[in-house]
Amino acid sequence: MYLETFARLWRWGNAVCFLGVLQFVGCTALAMLHYPGGTLVDRHSVGYAFFANYLSDLGRTAAWSGADNGVSAALFNTSIVLLGLSTVPFFLFLPLHAPDRAGTLWAAAAFGVLSVCGLVGIGLTPYDRYLHAHVAAHLWWILPFLIAVFFHFLGLMLSERGPLVFPLLSLALATCIAVYAVASLGGGMSARAGPETSFAPAAAAWQKYVFLGSLAWYAVFSLRMTCLVELRLPERRSTRDRLAKHYLKRLPPGGR
């Protein structure tokens, strides 16, 4: 009964994360359609430019053009808060991705939960009103999330189970996040840079790559765990055998 309840919670938790990704994609697409216009570089552009506008532009109470952005802001800010909350159960069940490396994945889960606070903070701080708080929330999301994804890669890579493609997915995402994080901390790709900078379009594009990669990462692993037929936890016998081999190696030859 306990295992059945646990398996049900594990599947529902990952399903909630997958649904959170779907609602964010849908609401963000609608927010883009309702965005009046304007970018950091060109205040007179019309509509949302995918590779010129930042995602956070959708959450502004007023667009860069000066027009009211209430509909877009409501859609984006609500959806990113819901996305963050929906990933909490995903991270709590993260050690089940490789039960034989649960210690490493618990570290990943801890940093993942920390990153959720930043993701929720982004939705609660439109940056045309709360610039410093918004930048702080962005860093609170990106840095712990980078560490979480790296530990996830490490856990899956060291695991004796599972195909190689899954740790490689985490490594690819961690690399993409690291490039964006280093450039952002250096100021070259920050939304705070002046409109004359040549890095502003690159920053907006890299932000999309990081967010799309993150959404794909959540979707792939949450869907995989939701559809997993059987949860294979480490057996007590295999643990006992490993301990026995460890102590046998430490015994003197005459004592074996």
N, C-alpha and C positions, 0 to 999 in steps of 0.2 A: 504493500500500500504506500509506504514512504517513497519507494523508488518510482512508482507510477505518478504520484503527486509531483515529485521533483522533475520528472521527465516532461510532465504537462507544463509546469512553470517554465522550464528551460525552453520549450518550443514556443510558448506564448510570448515569453520575453523577447526572443529573437524575431518573432512575427511582428511585435509592436515596433521594433526598430525598423524593419523593412517597410511597414506602413508609414512610419515617420519620414523615411526617405521619399516615399511616393508622394505624400502630401506636400513636402517641401518643394519637390520638383514642379508639381502642379501649381502651387500657389506662387512660386517664383516666376513661372512662365506667365501667369496672369498679371503679376506685378509689373513685369517687363512691358506687357501690352498697355498698361495704364500709366506708365511713366511718361510725363509730359515732354521732357527733353532737357538737354544741357549736359555737358561733361566738365571735368576739371579743366580741360584745355580749351574747349569750345562751348561757351555758355549759350550759344544760339542754335545748336543742333536740335533736331526734332526727333522725339522718341528715344528709345533705349538703344544704344550702340553696344552690341555684345562685347566687342574687344576694346572699347574706349571707356565705357562706364564701369565703375566698380559695383560689386554686388551691394555694398553698403549704400550706394546711391539710391537704391530702391527703398531703403528704410528712412531716408531723409523726410522730414515733415514738409520741406519745400524743395523742389527740384533745383538743379543748378541754374535753370533758366529763370527761376524766380516764381514759377507757377506752383500752385498748391499740389502736394503729392500725397494727400491723405489716403486715397484708396490703395496706392502702391505700398505706402508705408505700413498700413494696417495688415495687408496680405503678407509682406515679407517679414516684418518683425514678429508677427504671431507665428508664422510657419517656422522661423529659425528657433524660436523658443521651444516649440513643440518638437522640433527635430532634436534639440539638445536633450530634452527630457526623455524622449523615446530611446535614446542611446544608453541610458543608465542601465536598464536590464541587460542590454547587449554586453556592456563591460562587466557586469556582475557575473555573467556566465562565461566570460572569456577564457578562464582556465580549462574549460571543457574542450577547447579547440585542440589541445594537446595535453591530456591528463598526466602523461608521464613527465611533463615539464610545467606542472601547475605553479611552482614557485616563481618561475620567470614570468608566467602569464598573470599571476596575481600582481606583480609589479606593474605590468602593462595595464591591468585593470585599474589600479590605483591612480596612475597618471591619466588614464582615460576619463575617470570620474572627475578629476580636477579640470580637465579640458572642457567638460560639460558646463562647468560654471562660467567659463569664458564664452562659450557658444550662446548660452542664455543671456549673458551680459551684453553681447552684441545686439541682440534683439531689444533689449531694454534701454539702450542708449543711442538714439539716433544721433549721428555724428555732426549734424548741423546745429544741434543743441548741446550735446555733451561730448565734445571732441576728445578731451583727455581721457574721460572714462571709457569712451568707445575704443580708443587706441589701446588702453590698458586691458580691456576685455579681449580685444583681438590677440594681443600677446599672450594673455592667460589661456586662450584657446590653442594657439598655434604651437607654443613651446611644449606644454605637457602632452599634446596630441602627437607631436613628433617623437617624443620619448616613448609614448605608449605604442606607437606603430613599430618603432625600432625593437622594443622588447618583444612585441608580437612576432616579428620576423625572427628574432633570436630563438624564441621558444619553439616555433615551428621548425626552424632549421635544425635545432638540436634534437628534436623529437624523432623517435624511431618509427613513427606512424605518419601516414599521409603523403600525398604526392608533392613533388618539388614545386609545382606551380604556385601553391598557396603562399609559402614564404617569399617567393620571388615577387608576388603581388605586393606584399607588405614592404619589401625592400624598395620596389619602384616608387611606391607612395612616399616612403620615408625620404628618399632621395629628392623627390619633387618638393616636398615640404621644406627640406633643409635648404635647398637653393632659394626658395621664396623667403624663408625666415632670415637667412643671412643677408640677403639683399634688402629686406625690409628693415632689419636692425641697423644696416649701414646707411639707410636713408635714401638710397638710390631708387627704390621702387615703392616708396611710401606715399600714401595718399596725402600726406602732409607737405609733400614737396610742392614747389611753386608750379604754376601752369606752364612756365617756360621750359621745364625740364623735359628732356627727350625720353626719360624713363617712364613717364606716366602711362603711355599706352602699353608698354611692356609689363608694368605692374598690374594693370587691369587684366591683361591676358593671362599672366602667371597666376593671378588670384583665381581665375576660372579653372585653370588646370588643376590647382590644388583642391578646390572645392568639388569639382567633378570627380577627381580621383578619390577624394574622401567619401563621396556619396556612393561611388562604385564599390569601394572597399567595404563600407557598411552593408550594402545590398548583397554583395557576393557571399560574405561570411554569415550574415544573418539568415539569408535564404538557405545556405548550405546546412546550417545547424537546425533550421526549422524542418527541413526535409530529410534530415538524417534519420535513418530507420532505427538504428540501435546505438545507444551510448555505451561505449566500452571504457570503463574505468580501469585503472591499474589493478591487477589481481594481487591478492595477498601472497599467493604462492610465488609469483615473479619477484615481488619485493623481498620475500624471505630468501629466495635463491641468490639474489644479488648481494644481500648482507652476508650470506654464508660464504660466497666466493671472496668477498672483501676480507673476512676474518681468516680464511684459509691462507690467503696470500701473506698475512702477517705472522702466521705460525712458523716456528723453526722447522726445518726439514724433518727432524726426528720426532716432532710432535704431531705429525699428520697421520 
